[in-house]
Amino acid sequence: MFAITVPGFSLANTFDSRQSLMWRRVFTIDGECYIVVHRDKFCKVSQIKDRILVSGSEEDFYDVWFNYFDMSVDYTVLDKECKTMCYPVARASRCVHGVHMLNLDPVESMLTQLLWWRCDATRARDRLQLICNLAGTHKKRSYPGIGQVEVAFIPTLEELNSNQKLLNDILGPIATNRVISLFEFIESHQGLLNASEHFNILDIRDWLIESGFYTERQIARILRDSYGFREQLCAPKRMERDILRWSDESTAIEWSNSASSKLGLNVAYAGMLVQTMMGV
């Protein structure tokens, strides 16, 4: 178990932001904790005031979870700035402070947005878990106070093809074909997986448009969640309208340019707070 003090971080509010549908909330005699899955790793995370407790070694924490939870950014500064902004953002910063923007695996982000189309977060999470359970690799681990925990990781294209008949029976052929087609597209565009190499964000955006799977807002969320492009508001349409109604700017681009004077390259954080408070 590794412990670190992170002022202003809220695991509960970050969970409620629903950036990742791969989290699981668990209640124990010692309080609530979270099972967090990222790529081929998973851990148990809990919080006592400003202390974050992460299962595993210090090496695991700094190799994987420090970047995943975006702990290099001082969110107390962002929260302070958000409190001085237009009413919807200021109100959200008071209600759901401590949300961290996660750095998700690109495949998780793209699959989540594909499954989220025209349904709510609960249905999207159930579909994602179903795919992982049917086709993904499973791992088990025991934790004190919880017992044995089993998680299923996002499958590979090979695993999906091997379980296509089972997926067809459960998800239906249309949904199964869309998921497999997405993985085939990712397989043929390996640059989508190399976010750490800082590919030109315009190339990534063009590839996502080329795929034909996503709307502009879904692409903006993928770029925010997996490629570090946080310079735009990136909020659902109804929330964007609410923010603009209380602002002097008439478009989201103008608002983002103005907000960058306070939030720098993390303008998307304002949209994240409003989205978390109002629900996804």
N, C-alpha and C positions, 0 to 999 in steps of 0.2 A: 504494500500500500504506500502510495506517495502522496504527500500533502503539500499544498501550496496556497499562499494567501493571495487572493485576487479581489481587491476592493471593488465593490459595485457590481460584481457578477452574480446573476441569478440563474441557477439551473432551471428552476421551475418556469420562469418566464421565457427562457430560451427553448425549453421543451414546448411550451404553449405557442411559440411562434411558428411551429410546424415547418421549419426549414427542412428538417430531415424526418422522414416517416419511418426510419430505421431505429428510432429510440423506443424503449419500453420503460414505463414507470412501474416500479415495484414498491410495495409497502411492507415494511418489516417492523419488528418490535422496537427498533432504534429510530424509526422514521422512514421517510421515503428516500428512494435512491433510483438511479436510472441505469439501465443496461444500454450502452451505446455501441453501435456497430459502424465500423468504417473500413471499407475495402475488406481485407482478410484479417482484420483485428477487431476485438471487442473488449470492453472493460465495464466495470461497475463504478459509477461516479455518485458521490453524495456530497452534501454541503452542510457545514456547521458555521453559521454566520459568514464571515469572509473566507473561511478555510474550505478549499476544494479537495476532496479525498478521492484519489483515482487508484484503482487496483492495478497491480503490476509494479514494475521497477521504475526507478528514476530515469533510466535509459529509455525505456518504452515511452514514458511520458514525454520526454523532450524530442524523441524521434518521431512520434505520431501525434499525441494528443495536444501538445502545446500549440502547434500550428492549426490543428483541427478546430480547437476552441478559440482560435484567433487571439491568443493571450498576449501577443506583442503590441496590440493596440490598447491605448488607455481609454476605455469606454466611459470612465467618469468624466472626462473632458467632453466627450460627445454628448453625454446626457446633460451636462451643464449648458452646453450651447443649444441643445434642442429645447430647453425650457424657455429660451428667449425668442423662439421662432413663432410662426403663426399658430393660432389657437389649436387646431387638431394635433399638431406635432407637440406643442407644449403640454397639452392635456395628456397625450399618450406617454410622454416622458415622465410624468408624475405617477401614472398608473402602472406602467410596466417597465420601469427602469431595469437595467442590468441585463438586457438581452444582448448576447454576443452573436455576431454574424459568423456562421460556421463555414469552414472551407471543405466542401463536400467533394467526394469522388465524382468526376464528370459523368461516369456511367450511371451512378445513383441519381444524379440530378436530372439527366436526360430521360431516364426511365420513369422517374417520379412525375415529371411534367407530362410525359406521354400518357400515363395512367390517370392523371389528375384532370385531363381534359373533359369538360362537361360533367363533372361529378364533384362531390364534396371531399374533404380531406379524409374522412373516415372510410369512405368507399375506396379512395385511392390507396390508403394504407393497407386495407384488407386485400386489395388486388396485388399490391407489391409483396405482401407477406405470403400470399398464396403462391405466387411465382417462385419466390425464394424457397418456400417449403417443398414445393414439388420438384424443382430443378436445381436448386443451389446446394452448395457444400455445407454440411452441418458440423458444428463443433459444440462440445459440452465442457462446462467448467463448474466447479463447486465454489460457492462463496459463503463465508460464515454468516449465519442469520437468514440466509435465503435458501441454501441448498443447491442442488444441481440446476444450472441454467443451460439451456440449449438455444443456440442461435443458428439461423440459416442465412448465408451470404448471397448477394446478388449473383446469379448464375452467369456462366460464360455462354458464348454462342454454341459451343459444342454441347454443353449441358442442356441448353434449350432444345436443340435439335434431337438429342437423345430422348427427351421427354415430351416431344411435340404431341404425340397422341394423347397422353394424359392431360396436357395443357388444353388441348382441343376439347376434351370431354368436360373440363371444369370451366374454362374461360370462354369457350366457343372459338370457332375457327377464325373469325374476323380479328378478335383481340389478340389471339395467339400469333397470327400472321403479322400483325402490326408490330408486336414486340420483337419477333424474330427479324423482321425487315429492319427495325431500328438497329439491332445488334449487327446485322450484316453491313449496314451503312457505317457504323462505328469501326467495324473491322477493316473496311476499305478506306477509312480516313483516320489513320493512326495519330495524326496530329491533334485530334480531339482529346486524346488521352494524356497528352504531354503538357498539361497546364503549367507545370513547374518550369518548363523551358521558355515560357513567355512568348508563345507564338503571337503574331500580330492579331489583335482582338478582332480586326475586320475580317481576317481569314476565317477565324472561328465562327463569327456571325454569318458569313457567307455560306459556310458549310452547313450550319443549322438551318438556314433558309432553304438551301438546296435540298435538304432532306425531305422537306414538305410535311414534316410532322408537327410543326410548332407555329403558334401565333407570335406576333412581335413581343407581346408581354411575357410569354413563356420563354422566349429567347433571352429577354432581359433578365429573367430570374436565373436562368442557367448561367449566363455570363457573370451575374452577381455571386451566385453560390459556389461556382467551381473555377472561375477564371479571374477572380479578384477585381472585376470591373464594377465598381461601386460609385461611379461618378454621376449616375442618373437616379431620379426619384424611385423608379421601379416599384410602384404600388398598384394594386388592382384598380380598375377604372373608376369605380364608385368612390374609392378613397382618394384617388388623385383629384377627382372633381371637388371633393370636400376641401382638400388642401388648397386648391386654386381659388375656391370661393372665398377663402379667408386671406388671400394673398393679393399683392399688387400685380403679380405676373399672370399672364393669360395662358401660357403653355407650360407643360412639364419641363421642357428644355430650358425655358427662361427661368423657371423656378430653381432648377438644378444648378444653373450657372450662378444664380444669386446665393443659393444655400452653400455653395462651395467656399464662400468667404468665411463661413463658420465651421463647416464640417470637412473641409479639404477634399480628399479623395473618397470620403465615406458618406456621400450624400444619401446613398441608398439606406443608410441606417435610419433616417427619418421616416421613410416609407415602411421600413420593417417595424418600427415602434407602433405606427398607426395600424398597420395590418394585424399586429399581435393583439392590440387592445380591442379592435373591432371584430376580430375573428377572420379566418381565411375563407 
